[in-house]
Amino acid sequence: MTDTPFMPKATAVWLVENTTLTFKQIAEFCNLHELEIKGIADGDVAKGIKAYNPILAGQLSREEIESCSKDPSKKLSLIKKHDEVQVKERKKPKYTPLSKRQDRPDAILWLCKNASELTDGQISKLVGSTKGTVSLIRKRSYWNFSNLKPRDPVILALCTQEAFQKSLDKAKRRIERERKAKLREEKKAQAASL
């Protein structure tokens, strides 16, 4: 499959209206038939389709269009974007199916046991629960504590390994800061008592 521009018909409409490219060039670029492009130019095809500017969309450069307009044998080539796509972590759905409701408390218990340096807030953010629930499980006073089984939240798909690692690193930095602050306080106290 060849690379085609986003919204090929709308792009073809724009190219027909705004350039002097041949029907063949536009057809090849948009992966459409040459007769379809002729139909767009005649107003028979793509009625009501809003033209889509491939230059603003970053799919073609003005220079590319100009050089192809001068040489009908030249083909338009799509600008390939090699940007790193940032995958945004989506918000957890509010509703949790019955079959999955036990997963969060189990994951909280696992985190309390295996990553005790994480704060209640960090754990609640990772698994999509409340600080209150985390606190109750940590204190072993959760209403259903006897039935909890510690299970890894990454395996349960409640958070990504990356998010878990980030939280862990942040917690370790916080603990290190607190340790250094405590040492400074002790040194100050010793100096004051001398």
C-alpha positions as CSV (number, residue, x, y, z in Angstrom):
1,M,0.0,0.0,0.0
2,T,1.3,3.4,-1.0
3,D,1.3,6.3,1.4
4,T,-1.7,8.5,0.8
5,P,-2.4,11.9,2.2
6,F,-4.9,12.4,5.0
7,M,-8.4,12.8,3.5
8,P,-7.3,12.1,-0.1
9,K,-10.5,13.3,-1.8
10,A,-10.6,16.6,0.1
11,T,-6.9,17.0,-0.7
12,A,-7.6,16.3,-4.4
13,V,-10.3,19.0,-4.4
14,W,-7.8,21.5,-3.0
15,L,-5.1,20.5,-5.5
16,V,-7.5,20.8,-8.4
17,E,-8.7,24.3,-7.2
18,N,-5.4,25.7,-6.2
19,T,-2.6,24.3,-8.4
20,T,-1.8,23.7,-12.1
21,L,-0.8,20.1,-11.5
22,T,-2.0,17.5,-14.1
23,F,-4.9,15.2,-13.3
24,K,-2.4,12.2,-13.4
25,Q,-0.1,13.8,-10.8
26,I,-3.0,14.5,-8.4
27,A,-4.5,11.1,-9.0
28,E,-1.2,9.4,-8.2
29,F,-0.6,11.5,-5.1
30,C,-4.1,11.0,-3.7
31,N,-4.3,7.3,-4.8
32,L,-7.5,8.0,-6.8
33,H,-8.4,7.3,-10.4
34,E,-7.5,10.0,-13.0
35,L,-11.2,10.1,-14.2
36,E,-12.2,10.8,-10.6
37,I,-9.9,13.9,-10.6
38,K,-11.3,15.0,-13.9
39,G,-14.8,14.6,-12.3
40,I,-13.7,16.8,-9.4
41,A,-12.5,19.4,-11.8
42,D,-15.8,19.3,-13.8
43,G,-17.7,19.5,-10.5
44,D,-19.4,16.1,-11.0
45,V,-17.5,14.3,-8.2
46,A,-16.9,15.3,-4.6
47,K,-19.7,17.9,-4.5
48,G,-19.9,19.3,-1.0
49,I,-16.5,18.0,0.0
50,K,-14.6,20.8,1.7
51,A,-11.1,21.3,0.3
52,Y,-8.2,20.2,2.6
53,N,-5.0,22.1,2.3
54,P,-2.1,19.6,2.3
55,I,0.5,22.4,2.8
56,L,-1.0,23.6,6.1
57,A,-1.4,19.9,7.1
58,G,2.3,19.4,6.5
59,Q,1.9,16.7,3.8
60,L,3.3,18.7,0.9
61,S,5.6,21.7,0.5
62,R,4.8,24.7,-1.7
63,E,8.2,24.1,-3.4
64,E,7.2,20.5,-4.2
65,I,3.9,21.6,-5.8
66,E,5.7,24.3,-7.8
67,S,8.4,22.0,-9.1
68,C,5.8,19.4,-10.1
69,S,3.7,22.0,-11.8
70,K,6.6,22.9,-14.1
71,D,7.4,19.2,-14.8
72,P,4.3,17.1,-15.6
73,S,6.3,13.9,-15.5
74,K,7.4,14.4,-11.9
75,K,5.4,12.8,-9.1
76,L,4.4,14.5,-5.8
77,S,5.8,12.9,-2.7
78,L,4.2,12.9,0.7
79,I,6.2,14.5,3.5
80,K,6.7,11.8,6.1
81,K,6.6,13.0,9.6
82,H,9.1,11.2,11.9
83,D,8.0,13.0,15.0
84,E,7.9,11.0,18.2
85,V,4.2,10.5,19.0
86,Q,3.5,11.1,22.6
87,V,1.0,8.6,23.9
88,K,-1.1,10.4,26.5
89,E,-2.1,8.3,29.3
90,R,-5.9,8.2,29.2
91,K,-8.0,8.9,32.3
92,K,-9.3,5.8,34.0
93,P,-13.0,5.2,33.4
94,K,-15.2,6.1,36.4
95,Y,-17.2,2.8,36.1
96,T,-15.3,-0.4,36.9
97,P,-17.0,-3.7,35.8
98,L,-18.0,-6.0,38.6
99,S,-15.4,-8.6,37.5
100,K,-12.6,-6.0,37.9
101,R,-13.6,-4.4,41.1
102,Q,-11.4,-6.6,43.3
103,D,-8.4,-5.7,41.1
104,R,-7.8,-2.3,42.6
105,P,-7.7,-3.3,46.3
106,D,-5.5,-6.3,45.3
107,A,-3.1,-3.9,43.4
108,I,-3.0,-1.5,46.4
109,L,-2.0,-4.3,48.7
110,W,0.7,-5.4,46.3
111,L,2.0,-1.8,46.1
112,C,1.9,-1.4,49.9
113,K,4.0,-4.6,50.3
114,N,6.4,-4.3,47.4
115,A,6.8,-0.5,47.0
116,S,6.2,0.8,50.6
117,E,8.1,4.0,49.8
118,L,5.2,5.2,47.7
119,T,2.8,7.6,49.4
120,D,-0.9,7.0,49.6
121,G,-1.5,9.7,47.0
122,Q,0.9,8.1,44.5
123,I,-0.7,4.6,45.0
124,S,-4.2,6.0,44.6
125,K,-3.1,7.8,41.4
126,L,-1.4,4.7,39.9
127,V,-4.4,2.4,40.4
128,G,-7.2,4.9,40.1
129,S,-8.5,4.6,43.7
130,T,-8.9,7.0,46.6
131,K,-6.3,7.9,49.3
132,G,-8.8,6.7,51.9
133,T,-8.9,3.2,50.5
134,V,-5.1,3.1,50.2
135,S,-4.8,4.3,53.8
136,L,-7.3,1.6,55.1
137,I,-5.5,-1.2,53.2
138,R,-2.1,0.0,54.5
139,K,-3.5,0.0,58.1
140,R,-5.1,-3.4,57.5
141,S,-8.5,-2.0,58.4
142,Y,-10.1,-2.3,55.0
143,W,-13.6,-3.9,55.2
144,N,-12.6,-6.8,53.0
145,F,-8.9,-7.1,53.9
146,S,-9.0,-10.8,54.7
147,N,-10.0,-11.6,51.1
148,L,-7.3,-9.4,49.4
149,K,-4.6,-11.1,47.4
150,P,-1.6,-8.9,46.5
151,R,-1.4,-8.6,42.6
152,D,0.9,-6.5,40.4
153,P,-1.0,-3.5,39.1
154,V,1.0,-3.6,35.8
155,I,-0.1,-7.2,35.1
156,L,-3.7,-6.1,36.0
157,A,-3.3,-3.3,33.5
158,L,-4.2,-0.7,36.1
159,C,-1.0,1.3,35.3
160,T,2.0,1.0,32.9
161,Q,5.4,-0.2,33.9
162,E,6.7,3.3,33.0
163,A,4.2,5.1,35.3
164,F,5.0,2.7,38.1
165,Q,8.8,3.2,37.7
166,K,8.4,7.0,37.5
167,S,6.4,7.0,40.8
168,L,9.0,4.7,42.4
169,D,11.9,7.0,41.4
170,K,10.0,10.0,42.6
171,A,9.4,8.3,46.0
172,K,13.1,7.3,46.3
173,R,14.2,10.9,45.6
174,R,11.7,12.2,48.3
175,I,13.0,9.7,50.8
176,E,16.6,10.7,50.1
177,R,15.7,14.4,50.5
178,E,14.0,13.7,53.8
179,R,17.1,11.6,55.0
180,K,19.4,14.5,54.1
181,A,17.2,17.0,55.9
182,K,17.1,14.8,59.0
183,L,20.9,14.6,59.0
184,R,21.2,18.4,58.7
185,E,18.8,18.8,61.6
186,E,20.8,16.4,63.7
187,K,24.0,18.2,62.9
188,K,22.4,21.6,63.9
189,A,21.1,20.1,67.1
190,Q,24.6,18.7,67.9
191,A,26.2,22.1,67.1
192,A,23.7,23.9,69.3
193,S,24.3,21.6,72.3
194,L,28.1,22.1,72.2
